[in-house]
Structures are given as C-alpha cells and as structure tokens.
C-alpha cells in the first residue's frame, strides 16, 4: 500500500509506503518527546538555579536590613520573631509564586477552550461545573490565612526550640550542660514546646484536609451528575458517540482546570501572606534620628567627652539606667569608672558610641553634640571592647582584623594590634600562627581560654590606630595578675594622646587612671 503526499509539498518523494509513513510518524513523535523532555529539563534547571539565587538574595536582604537597624531593634523579642519569619518563611515564596503564575496561564488557556465546548451541550451544565470547585477554594483560602496566623504565632516557639537545640549541641554551653546535668532538662523543655507547637499545627492540618475532603466530594457529585446528563443526551439521540466522548472529556478538563486555577490563586494568596514577613522587615527603618546636614568629625579629634544632664532608660524599662548625669573627660585623660553591678557603667559606653540616644540631656565630643555627627563617622574614632565581647569562629588574623575591616588584610596592622594587646606571644604558639582557626565550629581549629579570647578581643579594639577615644569594659576581668600588669604597662604608652575610659572592679586597674 502506498500513500500520496496528501497535498503536503514538503513530504519526501511523490508517495510513501505504509512502513515509511509509520517510520516518519515515529520519528516525529521521538523528536517531539525529546524536545519536550529537553524543555522540561531546562525548566527544572532554571527553576532550581532561580530558587538558589533568590534564596541567597533574600538572605542578603535580611542581613543588610538587620545590619542597618539600631541596637534598640534587638531589644524587642518581636524583632527576633520577625527576623526568623523573614529568613525561613519567605525564602521559597517568590519562586513558588512565579511557578504558580506560569501554571495558571497554561491552565487558563486550556480552560477557555473546554468551557466553550461544554457550553455547546448546556450553559447551565457549564455554569454548574465551573462553580462547583469554588467552595473548596474559599475554604482553602480561609485555612491558608489561619495557617499563616498560626505560623506567625508559633515563630516564638520555634525560636525557643532552636535555642534549646543550641544549648545541647553547641560547645559554648557544653561545659555547664555536662557539669549540671542539664542535657535531659533541656531535652524535656524542647519536647514540651515542640508538643505545644505540634498540637497547634495538628488541629489546623486536620480541619483543613478534612474540609477539603468534604468539599472535594461535592465536586465528585457534580462530575458524576455531568456524566449522567451527557449520557442521557446521547441515549436520547441528541449527541453522537464521538460528541459524548468529547463532552465528557471537556467536563473533566473544565473541572480539573477550575480546581487548578482556584488552587493556584489560593496558593499565591498564601505565598503572599508569608512574603509579607519580608516586606514588613524591609519597611523597618532605624529609629535613631540622623542629622540632615551632619557636621564633619573634627580632624584631628581631641577626644573630650562631656555629659550634660543625661537621663537614659532602656526601651520597656521601668526605671532609668542613668539620671541627670553630668561629667567631663578631658582630652587625653584616662578615667576609671567604678560602681556596683547594674549602676549603668556599660550604658555610658553605649551612649558614647551612639548606640542609643539619651532621653534627656546631651553628650558632646569636642564640644559638639554627637547627634550632629554621622553615627558611622564618629564610631570610626572610637576603639572599644565590651565585657560581652564576641568570640568569632574565624582565624586569629580575622578575629583581630574585624576591628577595622578596611585593614583586615593588612597583616602588619594586625600584628601591631596584637602586640599592643599582648596576644602576639599566644598567637605565635598556635599551629598556623595568625592563620589558625579559632573555635571548632567550621574548621579543625583551636579553642582558647577565657583570658586568651579576651586578649584577642582587646587586640581587635586596638586595630583602629587613629581612634582618639578608647573604651574598655572590664579589660582584665579574665587575665591573671601578671598579664594584667603587663597590659597596663603597655597601655600607659598606648593611650598617650588618647582619651581612655575604663570600667573595672579591680583597684589595681583603677589606680592607674588619672581619676
């Protein structure tokens, strides 16, 4: 048997045998399948790469925003909840919304064609088929909103769960956890919190899917009624067998497409709810006012510090940390601050660094209200070490260089700061010197003692060679007597020409100050 060219001029030869036609069609099918598989593969690759890229970008956005906000932002537990939600709940949502939108477009094109076909049988039937999935859509949207609210409420529970895990699995807490036998206690606390979180999720999940099951049966009933109606039309001779098949398939396609479209809209609505966490975080602005026309920091800065009737209270505190405080530290003077715990000594440093603004009064540096300076610029003139300094899981060089990021690769500056703090001998004994990793979180590093970490933190404060103000909060609390003596012998020359303020409970430290 031979086939003509069927009026298609591009078919090879004047006629095709049956075998040739089968081979041609099989070849075309193979090409179509191969192209389809290739397109699906490219789509999956693009979607995965896009997901990774968007996830990293969102994490960067969260980090950049968090770095720009004031210290006051971190005093509120709700801020940590918002940060966690923005980091964890918003990462996948943008790509999911894009994928859902493309799926909706594809489904809508199919839906329009099938609806037109179904209207050919009965417009009432078409309307019923179209409307039947709507109750399930409404329920799904409502439960999506409830699920979001439960997730929002549960973010604090999740933070507590993460904290309990860190207490048991992190070396920073391991000594006390082992000594006091706290492991099982924290595990039980975790279990209680996890159970409360699970219970809140369980009822929501059960109600959501049981409601979906019930309303899904409504769609099944409508589908069965549609089949029955079309079959009766065929029995009555109003539809041919071919039309029966076509209309039945159209009814299935319409209902499935409607469910897919409404499910897509419900999903996009839910994704948008979770994206609001990121939007809410991005809308946060620093609460500390910055002068519209900031004054330049005097060059060179003399370093005189004046408090004029300063009163300050931490956000949410019932009583002020400082009340009507006035004093002056002359340029180049060394001042020791002594007082009982909770008297507000560390608060002085936070105010001088302009991490907070006083409620009343003024703080002047070289006679200028520090609120008139750009905060970043005045902080560059301050070298500081707080009592709760950070042990960075990084190399010794990085730990010191973080005190002055522009010079973090300047090995000479790092070594000089280390020598000033007395940590150079310690670092010289490390396996790779300044390139030795400190801490064991990421690399096979070295754990330091409390006093050794304090020397590294002190070196970080000395990285700002041009800083005219030096603030040291309990700089020798973890040092032995000899190390303390050596440090202050060096500080006599290192603080010459600088304004230095120490916080200390040790008389040996206080007596070395000018007052």
C-alpha positions as CSV (number, residue, x, y, z in Angstrom):
1,X,0.0,0.0,0.0
2,X,1.2,3.5,-0.8
3,X,0.1,6.9,0.5
4,X,0.1,10.0,-1.6
5,X,1.8,13.2,-0.4
6,X,-1.6,14.2,1.0
7,X,-1.1,17.6,-0.6
8,X,1.8,18.4,1.7
9,X,4.6,19.5,-0.6
10,X,7.4,19.0,1.9
11,X,6.9,15.3,2.4
12,X,9.8,13.3,0.7
13,X,9.0,11.8,-2.6
14,X,5.8,11.5,-4.5
15,X,4.4,8.6,-2.4
16,X,5.0,7.0,1.0
17,X,4.6,3.3,1.8
18,X,2.9,2.4,5.0
19,X,6.2,1.5,6.6
20,X,7.7,4.8,5.6
21,X,4.7,6.7,7.0
22,X,5.0,4.8,10.3
23,X,8.7,5.4,10.5
24,X,8.1,9.1,9.7
25,X,5.4,9.5,12.4
26,X,7.5,7.5,14.9
27,X,10.4,9.8,14.1
28,X,8.3,12.9,14.6
29,X,7.0,11.6,17.9
30,X,10.5,10.9,19.0
31,X,11.6,14.4,18.2
32,X,8.6,15.9,20.0
33,X,9.2,13.7,23.1
34,X,12.9,14.6,23.0
35,X,12.2,18.3,22.7
36,X,9.6,18.2,25.4
37,X,12.0,16.3,27.7
38,X,14.7,18.8,26.9
39,X,12.4,21.8,27.7
40,X,11.3,20.2,30.9
41,X,14.9,19.6,31.9
42,X,15.8,23.2,31.1
43,X,12.8,24.4,33.0
44,X,13.8,22.4,36.1
45,X,17.4,23.6,35.8
46,X,16.3,27.2,35.5
47,X,13.8,26.9,38.4
48,X,16.4,25.3,40.7
49,X,19.0,27.9,39.9
50,X,16.5,30.7,40.3
51,X,15.4,29.2,43.6
52,X,19.0,29.2,44.8
53,X,19.7,32.7,43.6
54,X,16.5,34.1,45.1
55,X,17.1,32.4,48.4
56,X,20.6,33.8,48.7
57,X,19.4,37.2,47.6
58,X,16.7,37.2,50.3
59,X,19.2,36.2,53.0
60,X,21.4,39.0,51.9
61,X,18.5,41.5,52.0
62,X,17.7,40.3,55.5
63,X,21.3,40.6,56.6
64,X,21.7,44.1,55.1
65,X,18.5,45.3,56.7
66,X,19.4,43.8,60.1
67,X,22.8,45.5,59.9
68,X,21.3,48.9,59.2
69,X,18.9,48.8,62.2
70,X,19.6,50.3,65.6
71,X,20.5,48.3,68.7
72,X,17.1,49.1,70.0
73,X,15.6,46.8,67.4
74,X,17.3,43.9,69.0
75,X,15.9,44.7,72.5
76,X,12.4,43.6,71.4
77,X,11.6,39.8,71.2
78,X,9.1,40.5,68.5
79,X,12.0,41.7,66.3
80,X,13.6,38.3,66.5
81,X,10.3,36.6,65.6
82,X,10.1,38.9,62.6
83,X,13.7,38.1,61.5
84,X,13.1,34.4,61.8
85,X,9.9,34.5,59.8
86,X,11.6,36.7,57.1
87,X,14.5,34.3,56.8
88,X,12.7,31.0,57.0
89,X,9.2,31.6,55.7
90,X,9.9,34.0,52.8
91,X,12.8,32.3,51.1
92,X,10.9,29.9,48.7
93,X,7.8,32.0,48.2
94,X,8.9,34.3,45.3
95,X,9.9,31.4,43.0
96,X,6.7,29.4,44.0
97,X,4.6,32.5,43.1
98,X,6.3,32.7,39.7
99,X,5.9,29.0,39.0
100,X,2.3,29.2,40.1
101,X,1.6,32.2,37.9
102,X,3.0,30.3,34.8
103,X,1.0,27.3,35.7
104,X,-2.2,29.4,35.9
105,X,-1.5,30.9,32.5
106,X,-1.2,27.5,30.9
107,X,-4.3,26.2,32.7
108,X,-6.4,29.2,31.7
109,X,-5.6,28.7,28.0
110,X,-6.9,25.1,28.3
111,X,-9.9,26.2,30.4
112,X,-11.2,28.7,27.9
113,X,-11.3,26.1,25.1
114,X,-13.0,23.4,27.2
115,X,-15.6,25.8,28.6
116,X,-16.6,26.9,25.1
117,X,-17.0,23.2,24.2
118,X,-19.1,22.5,27.3
119,X,-21.4,25.4,26.6
120,X,-22.3,23.6,23.4
121,X,-24.1,21.0,25.5
122,X,-25.8,23.2,28.1
123,X,-24.9,26.5,29.5
124,X,-26.5,25.5,32.8
125,X,-24.3,22.5,32.9
126,X,-21.2,24.6,32.2
127,X,-22.0,27.1,34.9
128,X,-22.6,24.3,37.5
129,X,-19.2,22.6,36.6
130,X,-17.5,26.0,36.8
131,X,-19.0,26.9,40.2
132,X,-18.6,23.5,41.9
133,X,-14.9,23.9,43.0
134,X,-15.5,27.4,44.4
135,X,-16.5,26.3,48.0
136,X,-13.3,24.3,48.2
137,X,-11.3,27.4,47.1
138,X,-13.0,29.6,49.7
139,X,-12.2,27.0,52.4
140,X,-8.6,26.6,51.3
141,X,-8.0,30.3,51.2
142,X,-9.5,30.7,54.7
143,X,-7.4,27.9,56.1
144,X,-4.4,29.4,54.4
145,X,-5.0,32.6,56.4
146,X,-5.4,30.6,59.6
147,X,-2.2,28.6,58.9
148,X,-0.3,31.8,58.4
149,X,-1.6,33.2,61.7
150,X,-0.6,30.0,63.5
151,X,2.8,30.1,61.9
152,X,3.2,33.7,62.9
153,X,2.2,32.9,66.5
154,X,4.4,29.9,66.5
155,X,7.6,31.7,65.4
156,X,8.5,32.4,69.0
157,X,8.0,28.8,69.9
158,X,10.3,27.8,67.0
159,X,12.9,30.2,68.3
160,X,12.8,28.7,71.7
161,X,13.1,25.2,70.2
162,X,16.1,26.3,68.2
163,X,17.6,27.8,71.4
164,X,17.1,24.5,73.3
165,X,18.8,22.6,70.5
166,X,21.8,25.0,70.5
167,X,22.1,24.7,74.3
168,X,22.6,20.9,73.9
169,X,24.6,20.8,70.7
170,X,27.0,23.8,70.9
171,X,30.4,23.8,72.5
172,X,29.8,27.3,74.1
173,X,27.3,25.7,76.5
174,X,28.8,22.2,76.7
175,X,30.7,22.6,80.0
176,X,27.8,23.8,82.1
177,X,25.4,21.4,80.4
178,X,27.6,18.5,81.3
179,X,28.5,19.8,84.8
180,X,25.0,20.4,86.0
181,X,23.4,17.6,84.0
182,X,21.2,19.9,82.0
183,X,21.0,17.8,78.8
184,X,17.9,15.9,79.8
185,X,16.3,19.0,81.3
186,X,16.6,21.0,78.0
187,X,15.5,18.0,76.0
188,X,12.3,17.8,78.1
189,X,11.8,21.5,77.7
190,X,12.2,21.1,74.0
191,X,9.7,18.3,73.9
192,X,7.1,20.4,75.8
193,X,7.5,23.3,73.5
194,X,7.5,21.1,70.4
195,X,4.4,19.4,71.6
196,X,2.6,22.7,72.0
197,X,3.7,23.7,68.5
198,X,2.6,20.3,67.1
199,X,-0.8,20.5,68.7
200,X,-1.5,23.9,67.3
201,X,-0.4,22.7,63.8
202,X,-2.3,19.3,64.1
203,X,-5.8,20.7,64.6
204,X,-5.3,23.2,61.7
205,X,-4.0,20.5,59.4
206,X,-6.8,18.0,60.2
207,X,-9.5,20.6,59.8
208,X,-8.0,21.9,56.5
209,X,-7.7,18.5,54.8
210,X,-11.0,17.1,56.2
211,X,-12.8,20.2,54.9
212,X,-11.0,19.7,51.5
213,X,-12.1,16.1,51.5
214,X,-15.8,17.0,52.2
215,X,-15.9,19.8,49.6
216,X,-14.0,17.5,47.2
217,X,-16.9,15.1,47.4
218,X,-19.1,17.9,46.2
219,X,-17.0,18.2,43.1
220,X,-17.2,14.4,42.6
221,X,-21.0,14.5,42.8
222,X,-21.1,17.3,40.2
223,X,-18.8,15.4,38.0
224,X,-21.0,12.2,38.2
225,X,-24.1,14.3,37.5
226,X,-22.4,15.8,34.5
227,X,-21.5,12.3,33.1
228,X,-25.1,11.2,33.7
229,X,-26.6,14.2,31.9
230,X,-24.3,13.9,28.9
231,X,-25.0,10.1,28.7
232,X,-28.8,10.7,28.8
233,X,-28.4,13.3,26.0
234,X,-26.6,10.6,23.9
235,X,-29.2,8.0,24.7
236,X,-31.9,10.4,23.6
237,X,-30.1,10.8,20.3
238,X,-29.1,14.4,20.8
239,X,-25.4,13.6,20.9
240,X,-23.3,11.3,18.8
241,X,-20.9,8.8,20.4
242,X,-18.0,11.0,19.4
243,X,-19.6,14.0,20.9
244,X,-20.3,12.0,24.1
245,X,-16.6,11.3,24.5
246,X,-15.6,14.9,23.7
247,X,-18.1,16.5,26.1
248,X,-17.3,14.1,28.9
249,X,-13.6,14.9,28.5
250,X,-14.4,18.6,28.3
251,X,-16.3,18.3,31.6
252,X,-13.4,16.6,33.3
253,X,-10.9,19.1,31.9
254,X,-13.1,22.1,32.9
255,X,-13.5,20.9,36.5
256,X,-9.8,20.0,36.9
257,X,-8.7,23.2,35.3
258,X,-11.0,25.3,37.5
259,X,-9.7,23.4,40.6
260,X,-6.2,24.1,39.4
261,X,-6.8,27.8,38.8
262,X,-8.5,28.3,42.1
263,X,-5.9,26.3,43.9
264,X,-3.3,28.4,42.2
265,X,-4.9,31.6,43.3
266,X,-5.3,30.3,46.8
267,X,-1.6,29.3,46.8
268,X,-0.5,32.7,45.5
269,X,-2.6,34.3,48.3
270,X,-0.9,32.1,50.9
271,X,2.6,32.8,49.4
272,X,1.8,36.5,49.5
273,X,0.9,36.3,53.2
274,X,4.3,34.8,54.0
275,X,6.1,37.3,51.8
276,X,4.6,40.0,54.0
277,X,7.1,39.0,56.6
278,X,9.9,40.1,54.4
279,X,8.0,43.2,53.3
280,X,7.4,44.1,57.0
281,X,11.1,43.7,57.8
282,X,12.2,45.7,54.8
283,X,9.9,48.5,55.9
284,X,11.7,48.8,59.2
285,X,13.8,51.9,59.4
286,X,16.4,53.0,62.0
287,X,14.7,54.8,64.8
288,X,17.7,56.8,65.8
289,X,17.5,60.3,64.1
290,X,20.3,61.3,61.8
291,X,21.0,65.0,61.0
292,X,20.0,66.0,57.5
293,X,23.2,68.1,57.3
294,X,25.7,66.2,59.6
295,X,28.8,68.0,60.8
296,X,32.1,66.6,59.9
297,X,34.1,65.0,62.7
298,X,36.9,67.4,63.7
299,X,40.3,66.4,62.3
300,X,42.2,65.8,64.4
301,X,39.7,64.8,67.0
302,X,40.9,65.8,70.5
303,X,38.6,63.4,72.3
304,X,37.0,65.5,75.0
305,X,33.8,63.8,76.2
306,X,31.0,65.8,78.1
307,X,27.8,64.5,79.5
308,X,25.3,67.3,80.3
309,X,22.3,66.3,82.5
310,X,21.9,63.0,80.7
311,X,19.0,60.7,81.5
312,X,18.5,57.4,79.8
313,X,16.2,54.4,80.1
314,X,16.2,51.2,78.0
315,X,13.1,50.5,76.0
316,X,10.5,48.9,78.2
317,X,12.4,49.5,81.4
318,X,10.5,50.7,84.5
319,X,13.3,52.9,85.8
320,X,16.1,54.8,84.1
321,X,19.6,53.4,83.9
322,X,21.1,57.0,84.2
323,X,19.5,60.0,85.8
324,X,20.7,63.7,85.3
325,X,24.3,62.6,84.9
326,X,26.9,65.3,84.2
327,X,30.7,65.0,83.9
328,X,33.6,65.8,81.5
329,X,36.6,63.6,80.5
330,X,39.3,65.9,79.3
331,X,41.1,65.2,76.0
332,X,43.9,62.7,76.6
333,X,42.7,61.9,80.1
334,X,42.3,58.4,81.5
335,X,39.1,57.9,83.5
336,X,38.2,54.8,85.6
337,X,34.5,54.2,86.1
338,X,33.7,52.2,89.2
339,X,30.3,51.2,90.6
340,X,28.0,48.4,91.6
341,X,26.5,46.0,89.1
342,X,23.6,47.5,87.2
343,X,24.7,51.0,88.0
344,X,24.8,51.9,84.3
345,X,28.5,51.7,83.6
346,X,28.3,49.9,80.3
347,X,25.4,52.1,79.4
348,X,27.9,55.0,79.3
349,X,29.9,53.3,76.6
350,X,26.7,52.6,74.6
351,X,25.8,56.2,74.7
352,X,29.3,57.5,73.8
353,X,29.3,55.1,70.8
354,X,25.8,56.4,70.0
355,X,24.2,53.0,70.0
356,X,21.4,54.8,71.9
357,X,20.4,58.4,72.4
358,X,19.7,59.9,75.8
359,X,16.1,60.7,76.7
360,X,17.2,64.0,78.2
361,X,20.4,66.0,78.1
362,X,23.3,66.0,75.6
363,X,26.5,64.1,75.0
364,X,29.3,66.2,73.5
365,X,32.6,65.2,71.8
366,X,35.0,68.2,71.4
367,X,32.1,70.5,72.3
368,X,29.7,69.2,69.5
369,X,26.5,67.2,70.2
370,X,27.2,63.7,68.9
371,X,23.7,63.7,67.3
372,X,25.1,66.2,64.8
373,X,27.7,63.7,63.5
374,X,27.1,60.9,61.1
375,X,27.0,57.8,63.5
376,X,29.3,55.8,61.3
377,X,31.9,58.6,61.2
378,X,32.1,59.2,64.9
379,X,32.3,55.5,65.6
380,X,35.4,55.3,63.5
381,X,37.1,57.5,66.1
382,X,36.3,55.0,68.9
383,X,38.1,51.8,69.8
384,X,36.0,49.7,72.2
385,X,35.9,46.4,73.9
386,X,32.7,45.4,75.7
387,X,32.6,42.9,78.5
388,X,30.4,40.6,76.4
389,X,32.9,40.6,73.5
390,X,32.4,38.2,70.6
391,X,34.5,35.0,70.1
392,X,34.4,34.9,66.3
393,X,34.7,31.4,64.7
394,X,37.4,32.6,62.3
395,X,41.2,32.8,62.0
396,X,43.2,34.7,64.6
397,X,44.0,37.3,62.0
398,X,40.3,37.8,61.1
399,X,39.3,38.0,64.8
400,X,41.7,40.9,65.2
401,X,41.2,42.5,61.8
402,X,37.4,42.8,62.3
403,X,38.2,45.8,64.5
404,X,39.0,47.7,61.3
405,X,37.5,46.0,58.3
406,X,39.3,48.2,55.7
407,X,42.6,46.9,57.1
408,X,41.5,43.3,57.6
409,X,44.1,42.1,55.1
410,X,46.9,44.3,56.5
411,X,49.0,41.8,58.4
412,X,51.4,44.4,59.7
413,X,48.5,46.3,61.3
414,X,47.1,43.1,62.7
415,X,50.4,42.1,64.2
416,X,50.9,45.6,65.7
417,X,47.4,45.5,67.4
418,X,48.2,42.0,68.7
419,X,51.4,43.2,70.2
420,X,49.7,46.1,71.9
421,X,47.1,43.8,73.5
422,X,49.7,41.2,74.4
423,X,48.2,38.4,72.3
424,X,51.2,38.1,69.9
425,X,53.0,35.5,72.0
426,X,49.8,33.5,72.3
427,X,49.2,33.5,68.6
428,X,52.8,32.7,67.8
429,X,52.4,29.4,69.6
430,X,49.3,28.4,67.5
431,X,49.8,25.7,64.8
432,X,49.4,28.2,61.9
433,X,50.0,31.4,63.7
434,X,47.7,34.2,62.6
435,X,46.1,31.8,60.1
436,X,45.0,29.4,62.8
437,X,41.2,28.9,63.0
438,X,39.9,29.8,66.5
439,X,37.0,27.7,67.6
440,X,35.8,24.4,66.2
441,X,32.5,25.2,64.6
442,X,33.7,25.1,61.0
443,X,37.4,24.0,60.8
444,X,39.7,21.9,62.9
445,X,40.6,25.0,64.9
446,X,41.9,25.7,68.4
447,X,39.8,26.6,71.5
448,X,41.2,29.4,73.6
449,X,40.8,30.0,77.3
450,X,38.7,32.9,78.5
451,X,41.8,35.1,79.2
452,X,43.2,34.3,75.7
453,X,40.0,35.2,74.0
454,X,40.0,38.5,75.9
455,X,43.5,39.3,74.7
456,X,42.3,38.7,71.1
457,X,39.2,40.9,71.7
458,X,41.5,43.6,73.1
459,X,43.7,43.5,70.1
460,X,40.6,44.0,68.0
461,X,39.9,47.3,69.8
462,X,43.5,48.4,69.1
463,X,43.1,47.8,65.3
464,X,41.8,51.4,65.0
465,X,45.2,53.1,65.3
466,X,43.7,56.5,64.5
467,X,40.9,56.3,67.1
468,X,41.2,59.1,69.6
469,X,38.8,57.6,72.2
470,X,39.4,54.2,73.8
471,X,36.6,52.5,75.8
472,X,37.5,49.3,77.7
473,X,34.8,47.4,79.7
474,X,36.5,45.1,82.2
475,X,39.6,44.7,80.0
476,X,41.4,42.5,82.5
477,X,38.5,40.5,84.0
478,X,39.8,37.2,82.6
479,X,43.5,37.9,82.8
480,X,45.9,36.7,85.5
481,X,47.8,39.2,87.7
482,X,50.9,39.2,85.5
483,X,49.0,39.6,82.3
484,X,47.0,42.5,83.8
485,X,50.2,44.2,84.9
486,X,51.9,43.8,81.5
487,X,48.8,45.1,79.8
488,X,48.6,48.3,81.8
489,X,52.3,48.9,81.4
490,X,51.7,48.9,77.7
491,X,48.6,51.0,78.0
492,X,50.5,53.8,79.6
493,X,52.2,54.5,76.3
494,X,49.4,53.3,74.0
495,X,46.9,55.7,75.5
496,X,49.2,58.7,75.4
497,X,47.3,61.4,73.5
498,X,44.1,59.4,73.6
499,X,41.1,59.7,75.8
500,X,40.6,56.4,77.6
501,X,37.7,55.3,79.8
502,X,38.0,52.0,81.7
503,X,35.3,50.1,83.6
504,X,36.7,48.0,86.3
505,X,36.1,46.5,89.8
506,X,39.8,46.0,90.4
507,X,41.7,48.5,92.5
508,X,44.9,47.7,90.6
509,X,43.2,48.9,87.4
510,X,41.6,52.0,88.9
511,X,44.8,53.4,90.5
512,X,46.4,53.6,87.1
513,X,43.8,56.1,85.8
514,X,44.2,59.8,86.1
515,X,40.9,59.9,88.1
